């Protein structure tokens, strides 16, 4: 769909136009959520996802690969929280969200340090 449309010239000319579309979809999604109309929420979520996939394509990235990498990163960090708590003899259910967020942030910082050191 999107690639074919781009091949025949039905595409944006500049990144600012793609970003504008993503930004237009955000408030529409918020309005749909306020309406609590399930069908409308689903439609607006689809529109936002479609716009972000277009942004990825426009930048030369495969959206599915980017999402797969983000999911793997989330799993790795979530498991890091579990491992940290387990080492202290605790469970996630014993911890408050603020503490879990703090552990998440430490894991994230450590990953960035490791990644920067490898470059």
Buried (B, 14 or more C-beta within 10 A) or exposed (E): EBEEEBEEEEBBEEEEEBBEBBEEBEEBBEEBEEEEEEEBBEBBBEBBBBBBBBBBBBEEEEBEEBBEEEEEEEEEBBEBBBEBBEEEEEEBEEBEEEBBEEBBEBBEEEBEEEEEEEE
